[in-house]
Amino acid sequence: MRIFDPHIHMTSRTTDDYRAMRAAGVRAVVEPAFWLGQPRTSPASFFDYFDSLLGWEPFRAAQHGIAHHCTLALNPKEANDPRCLPVLDELPRYLVKDQVVAVGEIGYDSMTPAEDTALAAQLQLAADHELPALVHTPHRDKLAGLRRTLDVVRESALVTDRVLVDHLNETTVKEAKDSGCWLGFSVYPDTKMDEQRTVAILRAYGTEQMLVNSAADWGRSDPLKTRSVGELMLAEGFTEDEVDRVLWRNPVAFYGTSGRLNLDVTVTEATHEGNSVLRGGA
């Protein structure tokens, strides 16, 4: 089983996670820019973070044979903080980087006017840079948030089949599918979706344009949830081809529209800017 996790926050995970993911079949990941748990106090902290997603994390992933790409953006939560808004002016110089395969995570957290502005501006940036967009639907008032998201997407210069709406569930899947967007499902141990609910949706709505991710971060989450979904699909009668479509070919197809997806992993240097992930002697 080959797996591409299209949404995982590896900056919050350990080297042991990379090793376990490789053993489970994960060969590629996309890491979206998101908030850090506590508020950032200046745009400079974003830029150091973006640089780590473009350099250090691909280096770490490559040590375990995993291709790493990222999506960059001003995330919805911090779009409400005026201290962070200058990030929007600097994003264009990052969106031209080879490792960036989409603009994201963008979308809604609390559905404020500031989030409206940031979402529209970053959809335009995606269109300007010929990149797809990864859109975070809110964890509260999900259906209202999805509808508001789709309204802004339809008003943008980005066509719907270049948009992945993520964190979907049973209340939002039908309208999301009807919109023509790609659909993302985040599978967690306790919250969001679980394996059983995700597989039930795949059975009801099919596997076309469907992506499954772990969205693993600092909280209670599991970077092997993609594998668990694949195993349950097989146990419930899905074919190996259908599993491969959901866990590999669909994320390759979506992020491949960036023209930058490179799934060949080559470790060319022992260190990244003089640093390694090694500790102690061999």
N, C-alpha and C positions, 0 to 999 in steps of 0.2 A: 504494500500500500504506500503510494507516494503522496505526500501531504504538503500543501502550501497554505500556511496560516496567514490569511490576508489582513489580520488586525491583531497585533500582539505588542505589548510594551516591554521589549527586552531590556531596556535600560533599568527596569525594576526587578529583573530576574538574575539568577546566579549562573555561574558556569555549569553547575550541575544540571540546571534546567536545559541548557544547550545540549549537554551530553544525552540527557533523557529524551529530548525531542528528536535528536538524530537517530537514536536507537528505535524510536517509535515510527520512523518514516518521514519525519519533517525534513524537507530539503530546501525550502524557501520560506521567507517571512517578509511581511511588510509591517513596518513600525510607524504608526501615525504619531505625530506630535500631539501631546496632550498636556494637561496641567500637572503640577508636581506635588499636589497634596496641600502645600501651603502657598500663599500668594507670591508670585514674583513681584519684585519691587521696581524693576527697570527693564527696558528692552534688552539691555546687554545680557541679562541672564537667559533670554530666549536664544540669543545668537550663539552663546557657548553650548547651549543644549542642541540647537540645530547642527552645530559643527560635530558634536558627539554622534548624532544620528547619521551623519555623512562619513565619519571616519572611524571612531572607536568601535561602535557597534558592528559595522560590517567586518572590521578586523576580528572582533571576538567571534562573530558567527562563522567566519571562514575557517577558524581553527577547528571547527566541528563539521565542516563540509556543508554548511547552510548558507545559501545566498540571501543577503540582506538588502532590502530597499526600504525607503521611507516615504512618508507623505508629510509635508510641512504646511503650517498654517498658524494663525492666531486662533486658539481654541475658543469655543463658545463661552465657557465659564469666565475666562479672563478677558473676553471682549467687552465685559462690563466695567473693567478697571481702566480709567483714563491713562494711568501710567503705562499701560501695555499697548495702547493704540498705535504708537509710532512703529510697531512691528509691521503693520500693514504697508508702510512706506518702504521698508527694507526687504520684504518678501521677494520681490522680483529678482534680486541678485542671488537668492537661494533657489528659486524655482527653475533656474537654468542648469542646475547641477545634474550630472548623469544618474545619481542614485535616487533622485526624486521622481516617483512614478505617479503622483497625484497631489492635488491640493487637499489637505485634510489634517486633523478632523475639523470640519466646519459644521455649522448647523445651529442647534438650539440647546440651551440648558434651562433657562427660566423664561424664554420667549419675551425678551425685552426689546425695546426699540434699538438699543445698542447692538444687540445680537442680530436684528434685522439688517442693520447697516453693514456689519462685519460679514454676514453671510453673502449679501448681494455683492459686496466688493470682492470677496474671494472667489465667488463663482465667475466674476468677470476676469480675475487674474488667471483662473484655470482656462477660460476660453482664450485669453490673450497668449498663453504659453502652450496652447494645444495639449493640455493635460486633462485627465478625468478628475473627478472630485469625489472624495469620501466624506459623506455627510452623517453626522451624529444626530440621531433623533433623541429627543429628551426622555429622561427616565420617568418623568411625571407628566400626566395629561398626554399620553403617547399619541392617541389618535388626533387630537387637536394639534399637537406638535408636528405630526407627519403632514397633515393637511396644510399647515402654514409653511412647512418646508417645501412641499411640492408647488405651492403657489409662487414662492420666490424662485424656485428652479425654472418654472415655466416662463417666468418673466425675464429670465437671464438669457445670455447668449450661448449657454451650454445646452446641448441637446440632452434629453433625458437618458439616452442609452450610454452617456458618458458619466453618469452619476450612480454611485453606489450608496443607497440609504441603509444605514446600519442600525443595529440594536432593535430589530423588528421583533414582533411577537404575533400572537393570534389576532389581536385587535387591529393590527396595522398591515398585515401581509396582503390582504386582497387589494386595498387601495394602492399600496406600493407597487404591486405587480401590474395592476391596470395602468399605472403611470408610464410604464416602459422603462423605469429605472432598474438597475441591478439591485438584488436584495441580499442583505447581510444579517446573519443571526449569531449572536454572541452567547456562548454556552458556558455557564458558570456552575459551581458546586451548589450554591444556595439561592442566588438571585438570577435575574434575567431569564434566559432559556435553559432547559436541561436537554439531555440527549433524547428522551422520549418525546417531548413536545416538538423538538426540532424535526425528528424523523416523521412524526405525524404530519407536520406541515409539508415536508418534502413529498410524502405520499399523496397529500391532497392537492398540491399545487405543481408538482413536478420538479425536475432538477435544473431546468433551463434558467440561466442567469441567477442561480442561487449560490451563495457563498456562506460557508460556516467558519467561524473564528472562535478563538479562546478569549480574545481581548484581555489576556492575562496582564495583571499589573501588580501593585504593592498589596492590594487587598486579598481577600480569600478568593483565589482563582486558581486555574489549573491549565498549564500550557499543553497538556496532553488531551484536552477535551475534544480536539478535532479527531484524534485517533478513536476516541470513545464513540463519537458519532458514526464514523466509518464502520466500526465493528458492529454497532447496533443496526445500521442499514443492512449489512450483510446478513445478520441474524434474522431480520424481518423480511428477507426475500428480495432486497434490491440486488441488482447485478454488480459485479466488479466494475463494469464500465460506468454504471451510474454513480458509484462511489468515486471513481476516478474523475468523473465530470465535476462533481461537487467539490471534492477536496483538492483537485489539481487543475483541471482544464479550465474551469470557470474563472478562478483567480488569475491564471495565466492570460486568459482572453481579456479580462477587464483591465488589468494593469498593463497588459501588452499594448493597449491603445496609446500609451504614453510614448511608445517607440524607444523606451529606455530599459526595458526589462532584460536583464542578463542573468541567466540561471546557471552559467558556468562559474564554479567556485575555484579560485586559484589563490593559494597563499604564497605571496611573493616576498614578504618581509617577515623577519622574526619578531619585529617590534612595530608599534605604531607610534611615531614621533618619540622614539626612544623608550617607550613603555611596552611591557609584555603582560600577559595574564599569568605568567609563571611565578610561583613562589617557592623558594628553597631549591635544593639541588635535585638533579634527576634521579 
